[in-house]
Every structure is written in C-alpha cells, then in structure tokens.
Amino acid sequence: MTEVPRLAQVALDVPLPGPFDYRVPDSMAMPAIGQRVVVPWGKRRLVGLVQARPRATEFAPERIRPILRILDEMPALPASWWQLVEFAAAYYHRSAGEIALPALPKPLRTVPGSRSRDPVSRWRKRFDAQPRSTALRPTPRLTDAQRQALEAIADARGFAPFVLHGATGSGKTEVYLGWFTRVLQDPGAQVLLLVPEIALTPALVALVSTRFPQERICVMHSGLPDALRAAHWLAAFEQRARIVVGTRLAVLTPLPGLAAIVVDEEHDPSYKQQEGVHYSARDLAVTLASQRRVPVVLGSATPSLETWNAVRRGRYRLLGLPERIEGAPLPKVHVIGTRQLNLRHGLAPAAIEAIAARLQRGEQSLVFLNRRGFAPVLCCPACGWLSRCDDCTAYRVLHRARGAGVGPAAHFRLICHHCGRDARVPRGCPDCGNVDLQPLGRGTQRLEDALKELFPEARIARVDRDIARRRGETERVLTAAHAGELDILIGTQMLAKGHDFRRLSLVVVVDPDAALFAADFRAPERLFATLMQVAGRAGRSGIASEVLLQTRYVDHPLFAALAAHDYEGFAARLLADRRQAGLPPFVHQALLRVEARTLDAALEFLKAAVAESDVCTRQLNLPQDVLTRYDPVPMPLMRKAGQERAQLLIESGSRPALHRHLESWITRLRLLKPAVRWQLEVDPIEI
C-alpha cells in the first residue's frame, strides 16, 4: 500500500466492483463523502459520488488520475442514505455505484458543460413556486378497527414492522393518513408512501394534498420529466417537502427527517426492479425502517406469502381491517363455467345481461382482461402459419394502431411484447399466400370493439399499457370514470388496485385460466391477488355488487377461495405446498441469467459457472447439503431481441450460506470474461 494524502474513492455506475481511486488536485478542496464529482473514465467523463477518503492505495501514485471537478451546488448526500445504498450493494452483490447513481435524477448524474453550472437553484425555485392545494378534505370518522390499527402504529417507537391486512375498501389509506397526521406534528419529520404503479399516484397525491394543504408533496416516479423529478428529489433531500409519494425508485430518495414508511399494495410484483439492479423496493423499505429506527406499514388485502409467513413467525405484527367502511358488503362472486356455453365475443350470456342491467340503473361495469392488444396471435387457417416474432421465442401480438379507429377498416400492426419490434400485417400468408388471415383469441382492444357493438349507447373506455403510453390519457380516463362520465371500463391489471369507483357495481373477469397452469410457482398467488383486487373495485360505496368470473375450471380451489373472500385459507394452503416442495419463502434463491449469440455459448458459460461454484463450495467448507444447484437450462423465453438466454438456479435454506457462496462465486465469474452477458439476481420473482 502506498500512502497518498489527497485521495478519494469514487462510486461509479459501471459493472465493476469499485469504488475507484482518484487523486484530488492540490488546487481543489477535499470533497466531502457523498459529494458529486466529475472524473475521467477511459476516454469519457462520468459523474460519481465520493464514497470514502482513504490515505493509502494499492496503485502507484502516477497511475491515479485526478478528479476533474466537484459539483458542489447541493449538499453532500448523508451517511444515512449511504447506509442503505451499501446494504443494497452487498445484498444484491453489485457495486455501490450501480445502486447510488441510478437512484439520482438524470440531471444530477449527467456531466454538465465546462462553463455551465448545475441548475439546482432553478429547480428549487420551480418546486417552491408550485401552488399548494386550496381544497380541504375533512377527516372521516374511523371505524373501530381503523382506530385500533392507527393507535397501534402511532404508539410504536423505533423499528416496528406492521402488516395492515384489510379487505378491499376497508379504509387502509385513512389509517396511513391518520398516522401521517400525527407524525407530521413534529416540524422536522418526513413520511414516505410507496405505491406500485405510476397510474395510482395522481389520485393519491390529490387525496393527500387535500388532507395536508399546508404541506408540499414530492412525487417520485420514472414518468416525470427529468427536470421536474430533479426538482422534487431536491426538495425531499433538503426537507423543503415533508411528504414523498412515489413508486419503487422513491425508496432510494435521501430523506433526512424520515419518520414513517408505508408500502401500499406491498404484494405487488411491480416493487421488484426488473432493469439494472433487480432490487425489491418493499424489502429495502423494511431495511430502511430498521436502519432509521422508524415504523413501517405494509398494506394489502392479499399480502405476499413472504410477508404472510413473516407474520406467522412473529417477525411482523398483524393489524386487521376485516370489514369495509360504511358497512358496505363485499361483492358476491359467481363463477361461470364456459365450457358448455355459447359465448358472444368471449362473453357469457349472464355477463352481457348483467352489464345491460347496470346500464339501465345508471351504474358502472368493469370488464377485466389481463391481455392487451387486439388478439394474441394472427394465424392462417389454411396452413397453420402463426405470427411468430423473428427475434424472440414468442408471438407477435395483433394491435390496432393508434388513432386507426375501430372495425374492419382499422389499421393493424404486429408487435412483440418482449422486444418491441413491430411489423405490418402481411397482405397474405407468408407461407401459402392465403389472404384470409384470422386473429386468434382476444385482447382488450378487441373486447372494446365487442362491447361497443353490444352496447352502442354506452360510454366506454379502456385502460392498459397502450393507453398509458399517451401522456395524461390514463389520468383523463380515470377522472372521467370517477366523475360518472363512463359506463363501462375495460382494462388489465392497471385497473385492479387502488381505484375507488363509487358507481361501479359489476366486475366481469374474462379468461383468467392461463395463469392457473403456468410454469412459475408464483402464478396462483399472483392470480388470486389480482382477482381479489379487481373484485374489490365493485360496491365500494355500499351499492349491491357482484363479480362474474368466467372460467373453464369452475371446480378449481382458487376460485372457491375467491368466492369466499378467504385469503387466509388460500395462503395457508399455498404455504403448506411451498414448505413441502422446498420453495420460497422456506428457501432463498439466486438466479444466474446469461444472454449470448447462441444457446450453446450461453450454456457453455453456465457449465463453467457450475465448475466455479464447486470450487467456491470447497473453499468455503460449505456442507454439500446446504446448497442446491440445478442444471443449466434455457429460459422459458429462450430468445429475446435476437439473444439466446439460459439460466442457472441456486438455492439454500440458509440465507447467510447462500450469500457467502454468491460473494465468492461472483468474484470468480468476473475472471471468466466470456463473450456473453450475465447477471445474478437475488430473490428472483420470475424463474
């Protein structure tokens, strides 16, 4: 080691261990830990964060490059934030820079021009100039169960994890807001409210602003323009805003005054990041609460099995809201067998009659189909050709183009939902020339056409990801629905949670059967949660409501549990099955995924990874039975965007043993330097 008096270690968003040693020029003040700096990286310049200031390095001083610039227009990031970043880096086996830099708004991690200054002061003015809410919503009277839950949470001191398990419409949000009211009596306190979907934030922010008109509210999600996100992020960091509402990325916002954390709809898989570092925002929220010694509330009508198991083990405290507010009854669930029925546009006669009855009564209906597009596949009935994607082992989905109208004259495209590649619909079959190509199955666009044909007088709108891509369109549709300006809503799981449609009295679920027999062992849990959530949109204002669930498998126990609104019984059965099969939450998993030009190359790398895993097991003296490693196999979606993909699953009943192995294994994998791309995911939610 060589002593270097003016040395800084800088975290960078690069796929190498880091941090990296840089010299602080004599003409430059020593940067603080957590301060942004501009450094050279190869021929590029990058923004990094000072992570440490050691006095010695293993490199020769002449090899250490200098820091180019200190970006000091905002304070250094605090030690409490670094604590969470370093935990996430260690747990997910990535560098701190790969966690820290993507957590910053893009303008804060972009190298500014040589003569320009960070527009921090402009962002401060932009946020502070935003008007505050002038409306004031009175605090509703709480039920006995709500009061008991609120008192339990408010009385907690230090780290205290709660699970607020409430039926849909039981008033979980009012418990959150009641808790925030008490916490914010401390002038230095801040609160964090996480939601799973961007589409849920506008209505929730509007509600929060009417309850706290004196407070400025930060909104944090990836759909915000870069400058606006930076303005909100800075206001939260500098405590000029005390309420933060956001999606998963908000958990990595530095909040010096953090005093309360809520993870709403904690079961939702959207809390797991699927790009870059695959972290779980829900799990990091619990870790953050532990580090900052504050209570955390995980709210859901259908808690994840990991969370429910933690309740059963006594790690989390359960708070129940068993009934809907205002005495509103839960909807009656009717399971309709479709095998012997003559369906019309995929709808059972009973469903069509029920929608018509709601139209006559001036009530709303929601038709749920968790499949967007017009049809899942286009086929040739003459030769059997199917619209396969050239770059993925999947089919291209038939979509009606935006603004193309409806009916036979509409313009269509074939789009792959995995790689995004699209193509024109061929004039004739590419294999036999037949011009009579037919759509197979139905998606939300085709269902919308059908409902407009069946009910031409109805006001109908659709909500799915295709609609969500148009800025402001989802919010416009939801606003119209809340205002009673729509009669029928068609949608995917985007409509399943968080929305409070006061006139909605009917939910029709179309074709949920595919998830019953999916290869993913989590599929039944997710299907039950989705169906219970979408069923919970009905009857929230107290009007009589029902759910019509169309299926070919009327005797499946999942539907019986759903009809009885029996989450606890269903969860108990699934946990028993998981324990017997040795699946999470009773084991801990990691998944090594590989992409390569050929499947052989991907599998060859995984075979080499198996050999390195054996070496690690011997060096660490781990017992042979503490780890289970499965054979390398192609991924279910074997080809994506032209890349062949394979995976290797490793699991253990001991989390510490698994992580000791992973730490050693990754070090050895980096030395292989193959012509493939690989990533290790801890606690995978899709296998």
N, C-alpha and C positions, 0 to 999 in steps of 0.2 A: 504494500500500500504506500502511496506517495501523498504527503501532506500538501494540500492546496488551500490556501487561506480563503480565497474568494470563489467558492464552488457552490453550485446549485444543482439539485436533481429535479428534472422536469418530467412531468407526466404528459405523454402524447397519445393521441388516438391512432396508434399503429399496432399491428398484430404481432408485437414482440414484447417480452417480459417487462422491460422498463423498471423504474424510471431511468432517465438518461442524464449523464453528467455533462454540465455546461459550465464554462468559466464566466464569471461576472467581471466585465472590464473595469479597470481602475476608475474610469470616468463615470461609472454608473453606480448609483446607490444599490445597496444589497436589497434584492426583492424580498418581500415577506412570503412566508409559506401561505399558499392559497392565492397568490397573485398571478395574473395572466402575463405571459411573456411571449415574445416572438423569437423563434430560434431557427437556425438552419437545419434542414434535414435532407441530406443528399443535395440535389440542386434546387430543392424547394425551400420555402419558408412556412413554418407552421406556428399556430398559436398553441401554447402549452400552459400547464399550471405548475408552479413551483411546489413540489411535494416535500422536499427536505433540503437542508443546508449542511451537508457533511463537511468535514475538514480534511478528508482523505479520499483517494480514488485508486483503483487498481490500474488505471491507464496512465501512460506517460503524459505529463502536462502539455507537451507540444501537440498531442493528438486531440486535446479537448477544445472544442470550438466555443466561441463566445456567444452569449445571449445578445441578440441584436437590439431588443427594445423591451422596455417594461410598459405594459398597458395599465396605467395607474389611475384611470378616470373613475374607477369604482373601488370600494374596499376589497381587501383580500377575502377569499372565501373562508368561513370559520372552521375551527377544528371539529365542531360537532358534525358538520357536513362531511368533512374528510373521513370521519369515523365510519359513517355509513358507506361511503364510496369504497373504503378499504375493506370493509366487511364483504360487500358485494363482489369486489375483485377476488378476494380469497375464496369465497363460497362458489362462485361460478368459474373460477380458475382462469381469469382474464387479468390484464394489466389494469391498474387504477386509471390510466388514461383512457382506456376503452370504455370505462364506466363514466368517468368525470366529464370528458369533453362532449360526448353526445348529449349529456344532460343539460348543457348550456344552450340557450337560444343561438341560432346560427350566426347572427351578427356578432356575438361575443366570442365565437371561435373562428372567425374569419379574419385573416390578416388585413389590417387597414392599409390604405395607401401611405406612402412615405411621408406625405405632408398633411395627411388628414388625421383628425382626432376621433376617438370613439364618440359616437353621437349619444353618449349617456345622458348628458344634460337635456337633450331634446326628448329622449324617452321619458325622463322624469316629468317634464312639462306635459307631455302627451297624456300620461296616465293621470296626473293630478287634475288635468283640465276636463276629464270625463265627468259628465253630470251624474249626480247621485240620484237615487230613486226618491221620488216625491210621494209615492203611494205608501201607505202604512197598513199592513195586514194585521188585524188583531190576533192575539194568541188564542187558539181554540182551547176549549176545555178538554183536558186529557181524561182518558178512561182510567180506571183503577190500575189496570195492567201497565198502561203507559207511565203513570206516576211512579209505580213501584220500580219499573225499569230505570226511569230517569233518576230517581233517588239513589239507586244502587250505583249507577255510573258516576253521579255527581259526588257521592261520598268517597269514591275511590281516591287513594293517594299513591303516587308513584306509578310504576308499571302495573297495569291491570288489564288483561285481555278479556273482553266480553264478546259473546255471540248473541246478537239480538235476533232471535228466531221468531218471525211474525208472519202470520197469514198475509197473503196479498191484500192490500187495503187496510191493514191493521194499524197504520199510522207510525211506521218506523221513522219516517222523516221528521215528524213532530218531536219524537224523542231526541233525535240528533239536534234539532234546532233549540229545543229546551235546554239541552246540555251546553250548547254553544253560548246561549244567553248568559248562563252562569259563569262560564269560563271567561267570556269577554268582559266581565266586570273588572277584571284585572287589566289595567290600561296597557300593559306590555305583552299581553297574551295574543297568540295566533292559533288558528284552527285550520285543519286540513281535511277536506271532504273529497274522497276519491269516488268516481263513477266509472263504469266500464266502457261507455260509448260516448263519442262526441255529441251524438244526437240528443243525449239526455241533458246536456249542460245548459242550453238556453232556458228551458222551463225551470230547471232547478235554480239557476242564478236569479231568474226573475222572482222566484219564491223567496230565496234567501234575502234578496235586496229589499223586499217589502217587509221582512221581519227585522232587518237591521239597516234601516235607511241612513243611519249615521255613519255606517262603515263603508269603506271602499272594498270591492271584491275583486280579487285576481282570478282570472280564468286561464287555465293552463292546459292546452291540448295541441296536437300537431296540425290541426286545421286552421290555426290562427296565422295571419300574415307574419312574416319574420319580425318586423319592427314592432308590431303590437305585442307579440309574445315576449319580446325582449323588454318592452315597457312594463308588462305585467310581472314578469320574472323579477325585474329590478325592484319593483315596488314591494314585492313579497320579501325579497332579500333584505331590503333596507327598512322593513317594518312600517312602511307607509301604508300598507294594506294588511289587515289582520285576518281576513277570511280568504282562503285559497280553495277553489273548486276546480277539479281537473281530472283528466284520465291518468293512465298509469305513469306517464312521464312526470307528473306533478309530485310523485313521491320523492324524487331527487331534487326538489327545489329547496334551497337553503332557507330555513325558517328559524331565525334566532330565538323567537319567542314561542316556539311550538309548545302547546299545552293540551291539545286534544286532536285525535285522529279518528276518522270514520272511513271505513271501506264499505260502501254500499253495494249490494248485489255481489258479495265477496266471492260467490261461487263461479262467477263468470270467467270463462277462459280468456276473454279479452285482456285480463290483467297480466297475462303472460306475454312478454315481448317476443315477437317472432322474427325480428330482424336485428342484426348486430349481436349484442349480448342478450341471450334469452333469459332475462330475469323475470321473476314474479313480483309485481308491484304489491300484491297482497302480502306476500311473505316479507318483503322489505319493509312494508308499513309496520308489521309486528316487530321486526327487528329495530326499526327506528324508534318505536314507542319504548322498547326495552332500553335502548341506549339513552334516550332522553328522559326516561323515568316518568312517562305520562300514560294515561289510559288510552286504549284503542278499542273501538267497537267495530265488529264485523257483522254486517247486517244482511239477512237473506231470508226468504221464505223457503229456500231449498239449499241450505249450506252445503259446501263441498264435503265429500267424505273425509278428506284430510282434516277439515275444521271440525266436523261432527265427531270424528274419532278423538280429537284433542279435547272436546267437551267430555266425552265418555271417560277419558283418562284423567280428568280433573285439571288439565292444564289451562283450559278456558272456562269461564263462568257463563252458564246459560241463562239468558233472560227471555222469557216467552211473552208473546202477544198473540194469544190463541184466537181472538175474535176480531172481526172487522169493526172499525169505528162506526158510530151512529147506529149500531145494531144491524148493519147491512148483512144479509145472509151470503154465504159463499154460493157461487153458481152451481146449478145442478149439471152434472156431467153425464151425457148419454153417449154410449159407444155404439156406433152404427156399423154393422158388418156389411161390406160392399161386395162380397164375392157373388152373391146371387142377385144383386141389384142392377137395374138398367140406369147407369149414370148418365147425366146430361152435362156435357162439358166438364166431366170429372166430379160433378156434384150430385149427391144423393137427393131423391125427391123430398125427403124430410128437411134437408138443408135449404133447398130452394123455397119450400113453403115457409120455413122459419124466417128467412130473410124477407120474404114478401110481407109476413105479418108484422115485422119490425118497421118496415116502410109505412105500413098503414097506421101504426101507432106513433110515428114520428121518432122512433128510436134508432140507434146506430147498430151496425153489424161490423164485425171484423172477420175477414176470411184470411186464414193463415196458411201459407205455403212456403216452406223454407227452401225455395229453389227459384232463383231469379232467372231472367231471360224469358224467351218465348217458349222454347222447347229444349230439353236436354240434349237432343241429337236430331240430325236430319238424316233420313235414310232413303234408299232406293228400294221400293217394294219388288222390283223386277229381279235384281241380282243380289241384294243384301248389302250394298255399299253403305258405309256409315261415315259421318263427318268427323273422322279422326284428326287430331292435331298432328302435324308433321314433326313437331318439336317436343311433344310430351306424350306419355302413355295415357292419354285421356281423349275425350271427345270435345270437339268444338261445339259450343252451345249456340243455338239459333237465337239471335237477338233482333228485335225490331230497332232500327236505327233511330237515334234521337230526332224528334221532330218529323218523323216519317208518317205520322197518322196511324190509323188502325184499319183492320180489314184486309182484303185480298190485294189492295193496291199499295200496301205499306212496303217500304224498302227494308230489306233484312241484311244482316251480316252474320258471319260465323265467327265466334270469339271464343278463344280458350281462356278459361277462368284461372289457369295456372301460370301461363307465360304471358298472357295478354295479347298474343298475336291474333290478328283478325284477317278475314278474307271475304271476298264477295261470294254470295251464294251462286254455285255453278248453274248455268242455263240447263244443263243436262247432267246425268250421272257421269262422273269421270271414268267409270269402268265400262258401262254398257250404252250410254247415250240416252237413256230414258229421261224424258223431261218432266215426268210426274213424280218429283221428289216429295216426300212426306215428312212432316215433323212427328217425332215420337215423344209422347209424354207432354207435360205442360209445366211452364214456369209462371211467374207472377204476371208477365206481360200477356200471355195467352189467357190466363184466368181473368185478367182485367177486361180483355175483349169479350169473353164469355158473359161476364156479369153485366157489361154494358148492353149486350144483346138481350139478356134475360130481363133486365130491369132498365129499359131506356129512359125512364123518368127519374131514376135515382142519380144523386150526386156522388160520384165515385172517384177515389184517388188511391194511388199506390205509393208505398214506401219500401224501398230496397236500396241496395248499394248503387244501382244505376241512377236512381233519383238523387241519392246523397251526393253524387259527384257534381251536381249542379249547385253552385254556391247559393245557399239560402233557400233551396227548394224544399228540403225536408222540414225546415222550420215553418215554411209557409203552409205546407200541408197539415202539419200538426196543429198549428194555430187555427186553421180552418176547422179541423176536427173538434178541437176544444170549444170553439165558438158555435158548434152545432151547424156548421155550413156544409157538412158532408154526411151522407147516409151510409155509405159502405166504404170501409178501409180494406185494402188488400196489402199484405206485407209479409216480410220474412221476420227473422228473429229480432230485427231492429225495432219491431213494434211489441216485442214480448215483455219488456220490462220498463218500469219507471213511469209509464204514461198513465194519467188519470183522466180517462174519457168519461165524463159524468152521464152521458146519454147512451152509453154502449151497453146493450143488454144481451148480445148474442156473439159468440165466437164459434166459427166453423173451422175445424182443423182438417186440412186436405192432405192425404197421403203422407203420414209420418212414418211409414213402415220400414223404410230403408235403414234407418238407424237402429232398428231392433236387432239386426243381424250383421252389423258392421264388425270388422276385424278388431277395431280398437275397443279394449275392455272398458273404456270410459264412456262409450256411446250410450248405454242405457241410462247412466247417471245424467248425462247431458240432455238426453231426450226428455226424461222425466222433469228435469228443471225447466227446460224450455216450455214444455206443455203446461206445467203448473203455472209458470209465469204468464203465458199468453192467456190461459184460462182466467187468471186473476185480473185481466183488464175488464171483465164483464161485471156489471152490477155494483160498481163501487159507490154509487150514490144511493143505494138502497132499493132500486127497482129490481123486480124479479128478473133473473137472468139464467141463461143456460149455455152450456158448451156442447156442441155436436162434434164428435171425434170420429172421422171416417177411417176405417181400417179393415184389412183382410184377416186380422188376427184378433178377433174380439175376446178370446179367452186368455190373452197374454196377461200375466200378473202385473205388468207395469200399468196397463190400463185400469185394472181393478184397483190398484193403489191410487191412481189418479182420480178415479171416480169417487173414492172415499176420502180424498184430500189427506191421504195418510203418508206424509213424508217420513215420519219416524219409523213406521213399519217397513217402508220400502228401503230406507237407509240401513236399517238393521239387517235386512236380508242381503243387501249388497255387501255390507261389511263382512258378514259371515262368509259369503262367497269369496271375497277378496282374501280373507285370512286363510281359508282352506287352499286357495290357489297360489298363495305367496305373492300377492300383488300389492302395490301401494294402497293404503298408507302403511302396510306392515313390512314393506321393504323399501329401500331407497335405490333410485336408479340413475344411471347416466347413459347417454346415447352418443356414440361417435358416428357422425354422418360424413359421408365423402361424396364429392362430385368429381367426375373425370370425363374425358372424351369418350372412353369406352368403359363398359361394365367390367371387363377383365382388369383394367387398370385400377378401378375402384376396389374391386375385391382383392387384388394383389396387395394394395396398401393395407387393407384391413387384416389380411393374413399376417403381414409384417407387424401390425399393431398388436395382434394376438401374441406373437412371439415376445414383443417388448413388454406386454402385460405379464407374461410368465416370469420374465426377468425381475420386474418390479415386485411381484408377489414373493419371490425367493429372497430378494434383498431386504424386503421389509419384514421377513419372517412371519408373514400372514398365514394363518391356518388355511388349508385347502378348502374347507367348507365355509369360510367367511365370505367369499366372493363367488358369485355365479356369473359366468360369462357365456353368452350364447354365440352361436356360429354367425359369421358374417353372411348377410343376406341382402338381396336387392330391396330397396324401399318399395312400399306399396305403389307409390307414384314413381316408377323406376326411372323414367326420363322426364326432365323438366327443362324447358328452354334449351333443348339440344344437349344437355348434360346428363350423363348416366349417373345414377345415385344408388348408393348402398349404405348399410348401417350395421353397427355392432352394439348390442345392448349388454350392459354390465350392471349387476345389482348386488345389494348386500343388506342383511338385516341390521348391520351396524353402520350408522352414518359416518362416525369418525374413521372406521376402517376403510370405507369407500373413498373418503376424501384423501386419506393418506395415500392410497393407491393412485388416485387421479393426479395428485400433485407430482408424484414421481413419474407417472406414465406420460403426462403432457411434456415433461422435460425431455424424455426420450423420443417422443413422437416428433418434436421440433427438429431433432437431429436427422430424421429420415430424409427431409427435403425432397419429397416426391413431386411429380408433375400432376398433383391433384389438389383440390381444395377440401379442407376438412374442418370440422367444428365439433367441439364436445359440448353437449347440452346436459346440464344438471337438472334433475327433476323434470324430465320431458313430459309434456302433456299429450303428445301425439307420437305413436310408435308405428 
